[in-house]
Amino acid sequence: MSKRLVIGASLVNCVHVAGAVHFLNLAEDEGFDTLFLGPAVSVDAVLESIETLKPAIVTLGYRLTPENGVTIVRELIEKSKNLSHKPVWLFGGTGPVAEKVRELNFFDVIFDGTDDIDDSITFLRTGSLPDKAGAELYATDLIGRINQKSPYPLLRHHFGLPFYDETLEGVAQIAESRVLDVISLGIDQNTQEFFFRPELRRPELDGAGGVPIYDAEGFRLIKQVAQCGNFPLIRCYSGTADVLRFAEVLNETIQNAWCAVPLCWYNELDGRGTRPIEASIKEAQELIAYHGKLGIPVELNEPHHWGLRDAHDVISVVMSYISAHNAKKYGAGDYISQYMFNIPNGLSFAMDLAKVLAQIELTESLADQNFRVYRQARAGLPFLSGDSDVAKGQLAASTSLAMNIKPHIIHVVGYSEAIHAATPEVVIESAKIVRGVVRSELHGMAEATFDPAVIERWTELVSEARYLLDFIVDEYSGVSADPLGDPTCISDCIRRGILDAPHIVKNDKFKGTLQTRIIDGKCVAWDSANKRPISERERLAAISSAQPRMREVLI
């Protein structure tokens, strides 16, 4: 018997071979030896090959009329009784054929077209299908699950309804559907800010933007109801106050799959908290260190915050690097680098991809054996239309674009987000849309990364970003050994407009004077007086001449 041989064929008068060939290709990727017997192979020829080759697995397909398929399978059942070798039998066919064949109770595994690539990969690696196994099949940590499913990306989706009971029921429904690997719990602002100060909650704002949770037991119960289906991991965004205490609660209750925290936000800069920006940066760094010591992955969901506020592409690329730099400096071992496509709204797909490739190049330049970087891609919220049908197409299109970066994780965005918070039904349908794209593009997609226009913009952004990074390091070299990891230096960069965005909060502390425009599908810094794009050299020279170095304000 060949323990690593898989043979496949389409039976008798069926010439549809795509399913069998695709499965054999997956098997070969997993280290199996494979042999395709061909289309329209007789039952006798299949059995003769089994006796001669003694394969571990035999996969057969039939996609014509169900009644004919049943007749052929009955012949196979009867004649296979004389085999001296018994392989694992797999069958693939259309839903109607599979339904009839399943009633004959002969095949060990039946694929009916509703399954996905990751189901086949799981079977080849474990001998089980996800819907036939329990919790023992699934890794209970993020990196373990990434490795389990590779090269198929993990899928996650944000979920949190205004009422706790509805959210609880929805988590169970999503878990049972087996379409997500990670459920990202969306909590309301009251919970993020006042979890430990319930007396400060504003009851009229409960459920605004997510689910209200009042105590640790509320988190534990959510984790408990998710222990079904494909046993998805649970994670939750960080708090905007008492951040370390909140992280401890998440780790104790839901075994937070990874920590996601911005570096420069959730504070006075965006109004999502009252913390001074220096304090929030320092606390973000402490959160990184806390999770790093526990071996929990960390994500700094920072670059897209600038893009969502219409900062030009160079800022987003620079903040990708600064985020990774801080994650590495403060002790993260596994770093989740999120790339939100489609922001600012109006970027062309080609220039958007170029920006993300520049982000990846700078971020992954920091990777080494002690700092491992994983790519997470998602569609941008402003990109999705208020028309649900249009939004579904946009979600698929954005996912197709994102597949160019070979993500480890896809953050699925519900197609309803421009209209209302995603219900369980929307979450499941959105995940299935993304699964359809992944199925089509995981093997053999066209490589847009080779587009000359993409490469030209990618190269330009890396050069411009390095200029800005070098400027910051030089500007603060006299006051900090590491300005890119220093809360005071980063904060001063924001106050002076070195790091800026058109739509940040504007007051006596923060500029928000940067102007940007979408030109030829790119988001660029804009000189309104002369009505033209400007380079980082020009932009920063203007800042330096107007605002001399303010070393005296730095500690």
C-alpha positions as CSV (number, residue, x, y, z in Angstrom):
1,M,0.0,0.0,0.0
2,S,1.2,3.5,-0.9
3,K,0.4,5.6,2.2
4,R,1.0,8.8,0.2
5,L,-0.7,8.0,-3.1
6,V,-4.0,9.5,-4.2
7,I,-5.6,8.5,-7.5
8,G,-8.6,10.2,-9.1
9,A,-10.9,9.8,-12.0
10,S,-14.3,10.8,-13.4
11,L,-16.5,7.8,-13.7
12,V,-17.8,6.1,-16.9
13,N,-19.5,8.7,-19.1
14,C,-18.6,11.7,-17.1
15,V,-15.9,13.9,-18.7
16,H,-16.0,16.7,-16.0
17,V,-12.5,16.5,-14.5
18,A,-11.9,19.9,-12.9
19,G,-13.0,18.8,-9.4
20,A,-10.8,15.7,-9.3
21,V,-7.8,17.4,-10.8
22,H,-8.0,20.3,-8.4
23,F,-8.2,17.9,-5.4
24,L,-5.2,16.1,-6.7
25,N,-3.3,19.3,-7.1
26,L,-4.1,20.2,-3.4
27,A,-3.0,16.7,-2.4
28,E,0.3,17.2,-4.3
29,D,0.8,20.5,-2.4
30,E,0.4,18.6,0.8
31,G,3.1,16.1,-0.1
32,F,1.0,13.2,-1.6
33,D,1.9,11.4,-4.7
34,T,-1.0,11.7,-7.2
35,L,-2.2,10.0,-10.3
36,F,-5.1,11.1,-12.5
37,L,-6.6,8.2,-14.4
38,G,-8.6,10.5,-16.7
39,P,-12.2,11.3,-17.7
40,A,-14.8,8.7,-18.4
41,V,-13.0,5.8,-16.7
42,S,-14.8,2.5,-16.3
43,V,-15.4,1.0,-12.9
44,D,-13.3,-2.0,-13.8
45,A,-10.4,0.2,-14.8
46,V,-10.6,2.1,-11.4
47,L,-10.6,-1.2,-9.5
48,E,-7.7,-2.6,-11.5
49,S,-5.7,0.5,-10.7
50,I,-6.5,0.1,-7.0
51,E,-5.4,-3.5,-6.9
52,T,-2.2,-2.7,-8.7
53,L,-1.2,0.6,-7.0
54,K,-2.8,0.2,-3.6
55,P,-3.4,4.0,-3.1
56,A,-4.2,5.5,0.3
57,I,-7.1,7.6,-1.2
58,V,-9.3,7.2,-4.2
59,T,-11.3,10.2,-5.3
60,L,-14.0,9.7,-7.9
61,G,-16.3,12.2,-9.6
62,Y,-19.7,12.2,-11.4
63,R,-21.6,15.3,-12.4
64,L,-24.3,14.1,-14.7
65,T,-27.8,12.8,-13.9
66,P,-28.2,11.6,-10.3
67,E,-30.0,8.4,-11.3
68,N,-27.2,7.4,-13.6
69,G,-24.7,8.2,-11.0
70,V,-26.4,5.9,-8.5
71,T,-26.4,3.1,-10.9
72,I,-22.6,3.4,-11.5
73,V,-21.9,3.7,-7.8
74,R,-23.9,0.6,-7.1
75,E,-21.8,-1.2,-9.6
76,L,-18.7,0.1,-7.9
77,I,-19.9,-1.0,-4.5
78,E,-20.7,-4.6,-5.7
79,K,-17.4,-5.1,-7.6
80,S,-15.2,-3.5,-4.9
81,K,-16.2,-6.3,-2.5
82,N,-13.5,-8.4,-4.2
83,L,-10.7,-5.9,-3.6
84,S,-7.9,-7.1,-1.4
85,H,-6.9,-3.5,-0.7
86,K,-9.4,-1.0,0.9
87,P,-8.6,2.7,0.3
88,V,-10.3,5.7,1.7
89,W,-13.1,6.5,-0.7
90,L,-13.9,10.1,-1.7
91,F,-16.7,11.2,-4.0
92,G,-17.3,14.6,-5.7
93,G,-20.4,15.7,-7.6
94,T,-23.1,18.2,-7.9
95,G,-25.5,18.6,-5.0
96,P,-28.3,16.4,-6.4
97,V,-25.8,13.6,-7.4
98,A,-24.0,13.8,-4.0
99,E,-27.4,13.7,-2.2
100,K,-28.3,10.4,-3.9
101,V,-24.9,8.9,-3.6
102,R,-24.8,9.7,0.1
103,E,-27.8,7.5,0.7
104,L,-25.8,4.4,-0.4
105,N,-23.4,4.8,2.6
106,F,-20.3,3.7,0.7
107,F,-18.0,6.7,0.4
108,D,-16.0,7.9,3.4
109,V,-16.2,11.5,2.4
110,I,-18.5,13.2,-0.1
111,F,-17.9,16.7,-1.6
112,D,-21.0,18.3,-3.0
113,G,-19.8,21.7,-4.2
114,T,-20.7,23.6,-1.1
115,D,-17.4,22.8,0.6
116,D,-14.4,25.0,0.2
117,I,-10.6,24.6,-0.4
118,D,-9.9,24.8,3.3
119,D,-12.2,21.7,3.8
120,S,-10.1,19.7,1.4
121,I,-6.8,20.9,2.9
122,T,-8.1,20.0,6.4
123,F,-9.0,16.5,5.2
124,L,-5.7,15.9,3.6
125,R,-3.9,17.1,6.7
126,T,-6.0,15.4,9.3
127,G,-8.2,12.8,7.7
128,S,-11.3,14.6,8.9
129,L,-13.7,17.1,7.5
130,P,-14.4,20.2,9.7
131,D,-18.1,19.4,10.0
132,K,-17.3,15.8,11.2
133,A,-14.8,16.8,14.0
134,G,-14.8,18.5,17.4
135,A,-12.7,21.0,19.1
136,E,-9.6,18.8,18.9
137,L,-9.3,19.6,15.2
138,Y,-8.8,23.3,15.7
139,A,-5.8,25.2,17.0
140,T,-6.7,27.3,19.9
141,D,-4.2,30.1,19.2
142,L,-3.9,32.4,16.2
143,I,-0.5,31.4,14.8
144,G,-1.4,27.7,15.2
145,R,-4.5,28.3,13.2
146,I,-2.7,30.3,10.5
147,N,-0.3,27.4,10.1
148,Q,-3.1,24.9,10.1
149,K,-4.9,26.5,7.2
150,S,-2.1,27.9,5.2
151,P,-2.1,28.8,2.3
152,Y,-5.8,29.5,2.8
153,P,-6.2,32.7,4.8
154,L,-8.0,32.9,8.1
155,L,-11.3,34.9,7.9
156,R,-12.4,37.2,10.6
157,H,-15.3,39.6,10.9
158,H,-16.3,42.3,13.3
159,F,-19.6,41.5,15.2
160,G,-21.5,43.3,17.9
161,L,-25.1,44.3,18.0
162,P,-26.7,46.9,20.3
163,F,-28.3,44.3,22.6
164,Y,-26.3,41.7,24.5
165,D,-28.7,38.8,24.0
166,E,-28.9,39.3,20.3
167,T,-25.1,39.4,20.1
168,L,-24.8,36.2,22.1
169,E,-27.3,34.4,19.8
170,G,-25.4,35.8,16.8
171,V,-22.0,34.6,18.0
172,A,-23.4,31.0,18.3
173,Q,-25.1,31.2,14.9
174,I,-21.8,32.4,13.2
175,A,-19.8,29.7,15.0
176,E,-22.2,27.0,13.8
177,S,-21.9,28.3,10.2
178,R,-18.2,27.5,10.2
179,V,-17.4,30.4,7.8
180,L,-15.2,32.4,10.1
181,D,-12.0,31.5,12.0
182,V,-12.1,34.6,14.2
183,I,-15.0,36.6,15.6
184,S,-13.9,40.1,16.5
185,L,-16.2,41.3,19.2
186,G,-17.3,44.8,18.6
187,I,-18.0,46.5,21.9
188,D,-19.6,49.9,22.4
189,Q,-17.7,53.0,23.4
190,N,-19.2,52.9,26.9
191,T,-17.6,49.5,27.4
192,Q,-14.3,50.6,25.9
193,E,-14.0,53.7,28.1
194,F,-16.0,53.0,31.3
195,F,-15.8,49.2,31.9
196,F,-14.2,49.8,35.3
197,R,-16.2,53.0,35.9
198,P,-19.8,52.0,35.4
199,E,-21.0,55.2,37.2
200,L,-19.7,57.2,34.3
201,R,-21.5,55.3,31.6
202,R,-24.2,57.2,29.8
203,P,-27.1,54.7,29.6
204,E,-28.6,56.5,26.6
205,L,-25.4,55.6,24.6
206,D,-25.4,51.9,25.5
207,G,-25.1,49.9,22.3
208,A,-23.8,52.8,20.2
209,G,-21.3,51.2,17.8
210,G,-21.3,47.8,19.4
211,V,-22.5,45.5,22.2
212,P,-22.6,46.8,25.7
213,I,-20.8,44.5,28.2
214,Y,-20.9,45.3,31.9
215,D,-18.7,42.6,33.6
216,A,-16.2,39.8,33.0
217,E,-19.0,37.2,33.0
218,G,-20.4,38.9,29.9
219,F,-17.2,38.2,28.0
220,R,-17.0,34.6,29.3
221,L,-20.4,33.7,28.1
222,I,-19.6,35.0,24.6
223,K,-16.5,32.7,24.5
224,Q,-18.6,29.8,25.8
225,V,-21.4,30.0,23.1
226,A,-18.7,30.1,20.4
227,Q,-17.5,26.6,21.4
228,C,-19.3,24.9,18.5
229,G,-19.2,24.7,14.7
230,N,-15.5,25.3,13.8
231,F,-14.7,26.7,17.3
232,P,-13.7,30.2,16.1
233,L,-11.2,32.2,18.1
234,I,-12.5,35.3,19.8
235,R,-10.9,38.7,20.0
236,C,-11.9,42.2,21.1
237,Y,-10.6,45.7,20.5
238,S,-8.6,47.3,23.3
239,G,-10.1,49.7,25.8
240,T,-9.7,53.5,25.6
241,A,-9.1,53.8,29.3
242,D,-7.5,51.5,31.9
243,V,-6.1,49.7,29.0
244,L,-3.9,47.2,30.9
245,R,-6.7,46.2,33.2
246,F,-9.0,45.7,30.3
247,A,-6.4,43.6,28.4
248,E,-6.2,41.3,31.5
249,V,-10.0,40.9,31.5
250,L,-10.0,40.0,27.8
251,N,-7.2,37.4,28.2
252,E,-8.8,35.8,31.2
253,T,-12.3,35.6,29.7
254,I,-12.2,35.2,25.9
255,Q,-8.5,34.2,25.6
256,N,-8.1,37.2,23.3
257,A,-6.7,35.9,20.0
258,W,-4.5,39.0,19.6
259,C,-4.3,42.5,20.9
260,A,-5.2,45.3,18.4
261,V,-4.4,48.8,19.6
262,P,-3.7,52.1,17.8
263,L,-0.5,53.9,18.6
264,C,-1.7,57.5,18.2
265,W,-5.5,57.3,18.6
266,Y,-8.3,56.7,21.0
267,N,-7.5,59.9,22.9
268,E,-7.7,63.6,22.6
269,L,-6.6,63.4,18.9
270,D,-9.8,61.8,17.8
271,G,-12.2,62.4,20.7
272,R,-12.5,58.6,21.5
273,G,-11.1,59.3,25.0
274,T,-9.6,62.0,27.1
275,R,-6.1,60.8,27.4
276,P,-3.3,63.1,26.3
277,I,-1.6,61.7,23.2
278,E,1.7,61.0,24.9
279,A,0.0,59.0,27.6
280,S,-2.0,56.9,25.1
281,I,1.2,56.2,23.0
282,K,3.0,55.1,26.2
283,E,0.1,52.9,27.2
284,A,0.0,51.3,23.8
285,Q,3.7,50.5,24.2
286,E,3.0,49.0,27.6
287,L,0.2,46.9,26.0
288,I,2.6,45.6,23.4
289,A,5.1,44.6,26.2
290,Y,2.3,42.9,28.2
291,H,1.1,40.8,25.4
292,G,4.6,40.1,24.1
293,K,5.6,38.6,27.5
294,L,2.5,36.3,27.3
295,G,3.3,35.3,23.7
296,I,0.1,36.9,22.4
297,P,0.3,38.4,18.9
298,V,-0.1,42.2,18.6
299,E,-1.6,44.4,15.9
300,L,-1.2,48.1,15.7
301,N,-4.2,49.2,13.7
302,E,-2.6,52.5,13.1
303,P,-1.9,53.2,9.4
304,H,-5.5,53.1,8.2
305,H,-6.5,55.6,10.9
306,W,-4.5,58.2,9.0
307,G,-5.8,57.0,5.7
308,L,-9.4,57.2,6.9
309,R,-8.7,60.9,7.8
310,D,-7.4,61.5,4.2
311,A,-3.7,61.6,5.0
312,H,-1.6,61.2,1.9
313,D,-0.2,57.8,1.0
314,V,3.3,58.6,2.3
315,I,1.9,59.1,5.8
316,S,0.2,55.7,5.7
317,V,3.4,54.0,4.5
318,V,5.4,55.7,7.2
319,M,3.0,54.8,10.0
320,S,3.1,51.2,8.9
321,Y,6.8,51.2,9.5
322,I,6.6,53.2,12.8
323,S,3.9,50.8,14.0
324,A,6.0,47.7,13.3
325,H,9.1,49.5,14.8
326,N,7.2,50.1,18.1
327,A,5.8,46.5,18.1
328,K,9.3,45.1,17.7
329,K,11.0,47.5,20.1
330,Y,8.5,46.9,22.9
331,G,8.5,43.1,22.7
332,A,6.0,41.7,20.3
333,G,7.1,38.4,18.8
334,D,4.2,37.8,16.4
335,Y,3.0,41.0,14.7
336,I,-0.2,41.3,12.7
337,S,0.2,44.0,10.1
338,Q,-3.2,45.2,8.9
339,Y,-3.6,46.7,5.4
340,M,-6.9,48.4,4.8
341,F,-7.4,48.8,1.1
342,N,-9.6,51.5,-0.6
343,I,-8.6,54.4,1.7
344,P,-8.7,57.2,1.2
345,N,-11.8,56.7,-0.9
346,G,-11.0,57.4,-4.5
347,L,-7.7,55.6,-4.8
348,S,-7.4,53.5,-8.0
349,F,-6.9,49.8,-7.5
350,A,-3.4,50.0,-9.0
351,M,-2.2,52.9,-6.9
352,D,-3.9,51.3,-3.8
353,L,-2.0,48.1,-4.3
354,A,1.2,50.1,-4.8
355,K,0.7,51.8,-1.5
356,V,0.1,48.5,0.3
357,L,3.2,47.0,-1.3
358,A,5.3,49.9,-0.1
359,Q,3.8,49.4,3.4
360,I,4.7,45.7,3.3
361,E,8.3,46.4,2.1
362,L,9.0,48.7,5.0
363,T,7.2,46.7,7.6
364,E,8.7,43.4,6.7
365,S,12.2,44.9,6.6
366,L,12.0,44.6,10.3
367,A,11.2,40.9,10.4
368,D,13.6,38.4,11.8
369,Q,13.5,35.1,13.7
370,N,12.3,37.0,16.8
371,F,9.8,39.3,15.1
372,R,7.5,37.5,12.7
373,V,5.1,39.5,10.5
374,Y,1.7,38.3,9.3
375,R,-0.3,40.1,6.7
376,Q,-4.0,41.0,7.3
377,A,-6.0,42.6,4.5
378,R,-9.5,44.2,4.5
379,A,-11.8,46.4,2.5
380,G,-12.1,50.0,3.5
381,L,-15.4,51.0,5.1
382,P,-15.9,54.2,3.0
383,F,-15.6,52.1,-0.1
384,L,-18.8,50.2,0.3
385,S,-22.0,51.5,-1.3
386,G,-25.3,52.1,0.5
387,D,-26.8,49.8,-2.1
388,S,-26.4,46.3,-0.8
389,D,-26.1,44.6,-4.2
390,V,-23.4,47.1,-5.3
391,A,-21.6,46.7,-2.0
392,K,-21.4,42.9,-2.4
393,G,-19.7,43.4,-5.7
394,Q,-17.3,45.9,-4.1
395,L,-16.5,43.5,-1.3
396,A,-15.6,40.8,-3.8
397,A,-13.6,43.3,-5.9
398,S,-11.6,44.6,-2.9
399,T,-10.9,41.0,-1.8
400,S,-9.7,40.1,-5.3
401,L,-7.3,43.1,-5.1
402,A,-6.1,42.1,-1.6
403,M,-5.3,38.5,-2.7
404,N,-2.3,40.0,-4.5
405,I,-0.5,40.4,-1.2
406,K,-1.1,36.8,-0.2
407,P,-2.7,37.6,3.2
408,H,-2.5,35.3,6.2
409,I,-5.8,36.8,7.5
410,I,-8.7,38.5,5.6
411,H,-10.7,40.9,7.8
412,V,-14.1,40.5,6.1
413,V,-16.2,43.7,6.1
414,G,-19.9,43.2,6.1
415,Y,-21.5,44.5,2.9
416,S,-24.2,46.2,5.0
417,E,-21.8,48.5,6.9
418,A,-22.8,51.6,4.9
419,I,-26.4,50.9,6.0
420,H,-26.4,49.2,9.4
421,A,-24.3,47.0,11.7
422,A,-23.8,43.5,10.3
423,T,-26.4,40.9,11.5
424,P,-25.3,37.2,11.8
425,E,-26.9,36.7,8.3
426,V,-24.9,39.5,6.8
427,V,-21.7,38.2,8.5
428,I,-22.2,34.7,7.1
429,E,-23.1,35.9,3.6
430,S,-20.2,38.4,3.5
431,A,-17.8,35.6,4.5
432,K,-19.2,33.4,1.8
433,I,-18.6,36.1,-0.8
434,V,-15.0,36.3,0.3
435,R,-14.6,32.6,0.3
436,G,-15.8,32.5,-3.3
437,V,-13.1,35.0,-4.2
438,V,-10.4,33.0,-2.3
439,R,-11.5,29.8,-3.9
440,S,-11.1,31.3,-7.4
441,E,-7.8,33.1,-6.7
442,L,-5.8,31.1,-4.2
443,H,-4.1,29.1,-7.0
444,G,-3.1,30.8,-10.3
445,M,-4.4,34.3,-10.1
446,A,-3.0,37.0,-12.3
447,E,-0.1,39.0,-10.6
448,A,-1.0,42.7,-10.6
449,T,2.2,43.3,-8.6
450,F,4.1,43.1,-11.9
451,D,2.2,46.0,-13.4
452,P,4.8,48.6,-14.4
453,A,2.6,51.5,-13.0
454,V,2.2,49.7,-9.7
455,I,6.0,49.1,-9.5
456,E,6.7,52.8,-10.3
457,R,4.4,54.1,-7.6
458,W,5.5,51.5,-5.1
459,T,9.1,52.5,-5.6
460,E,8.2,56.2,-5.4
461,L,6.3,55.7,-2.1
462,V,9.2,53.7,-0.5
463,S,11.6,56.5,-1.4
464,E,9.3,59.3,-0.1
465,A,8.5,57.3,3.1
466,R,12.2,56.8,3.8
467,Y,12.8,60.5,3.4
468,L,10.1,61.3,6.0
469,L,11.5,58.7,8.4
470,D,15.0,60.0,8.0
471,F,13.7,63.5,8.6
472,I,12.1,62.5,11.9
473,V,15.1,60.7,13.1
474,D,17.4,63.6,12.2
475,E,15.0,66.2,13.6
476,Y,14.9,64.6,17.1
477,S,18.4,63.0,17.2
478,G,19.5,65.4,19.8
479,V,16.7,64.6,22.3
480,S,16.1,60.8,21.8
481,A,18.2,57.8,20.9
482,D,15.1,56.4,19.1
483,P,12.6,59.1,18.0
484,L,10.4,56.6,16.1
485,G,9.7,54.8,19.4
486,D,9.6,57.8,21.7
487,P,6.1,59.0,22.7
488,T,7.3,62.6,23.2
489,C,8.9,62.7,19.7
490,I,5.9,61.1,18.0
491,S,3.5,63.4,19.7
492,D,5.6,66.5,18.8
493,C,5.6,65.3,15.1
494,I,1.8,65.3,15.2
495,R,1.6,68.7,16.9
496,R,3.9,70.3,14.4
497,G,2.2,68.7,11.4
498,I,5.1,66.5,10.4
499,L,2.6,63.7,10.8
500,D,-0.7,65.2,9.9
501,A,-4.1,64.5,8.3
502,P,-6.8,66.8,7.0
503,H,-9.5,65.5,9.3
504,I,-7.9,65.2,12.7
505,V,-9.4,67.2,15.6
506,K,-8.2,70.8,15.2
507,N,-7.5,72.8,18.3
508,D,-4.6,74.7,19.9
509,K,-2.6,71.4,20.1
510,F,-3.1,69.8,16.7
511,K,-2.7,71.3,13.2
512,G,-4.8,69.3,10.8
513,T,-3.5,71.8,8.1
514,L,-2.2,69.2,5.7
515,Q,-4.1,69.3,2.4
516,T,-4.4,66.3,0.1
517,R,-5.9,65.5,-3.2
518,I,-6.6,62.3,-5.3
519,I,-4.6,62.8,-8.5
520,D,-4.4,60.0,-11.0
521,G,-5.6,57.5,-8.5
522,K,-3.0,58.5,-5.8
523,C,-3.5,60.4,-2.6
524,V,-0.8,63.2,-2.6
525,A,0.1,66.1,-0.4
526,W,-1.3,69.2,-2.1
527,D,0.0,72.8,-2.4
528,S,-3.3,74.8,-2.6
529,A,-1.6,78.1,-3.4
530,N,0.1,76.7,-6.5
531,K,-2.4,74.0,-7.1
532,R,0.0,71.1,-7.5
533,P,1.2,68.0,-5.6
534,I,4.3,68.4,-3.4
535,S,7.0,66.0,-2.4
536,E,8.0,65.3,1.2
537,R,11.2,67.3,0.7
538,E,9.0,70.4,-0.1
539,R,6.4,69.7,2.5
540,L,8.9,69.2,5.3
541,A,11.0,72.1,4.3
542,A,8.0,74.4,4.7
543,I,7.4,73.0,8.2
544,S,11.0,73.4,9.2
545,S,11.1,77.0,8.0
546,A,7.9,77.9,9.7
547,Q,8.6,76.0,12.9
548,P,12.2,75.8,14.1
549,R,13.2,72.7,16.1
550,M,11.5,73.0,19.5
551,R,14.0,70.9,21.5
552,E,13.3,72.9,24.6
553,V,9.8,71.4,24.8
554,L,11.0,67.9,24.7
555,I,12.1,65.9,27.7
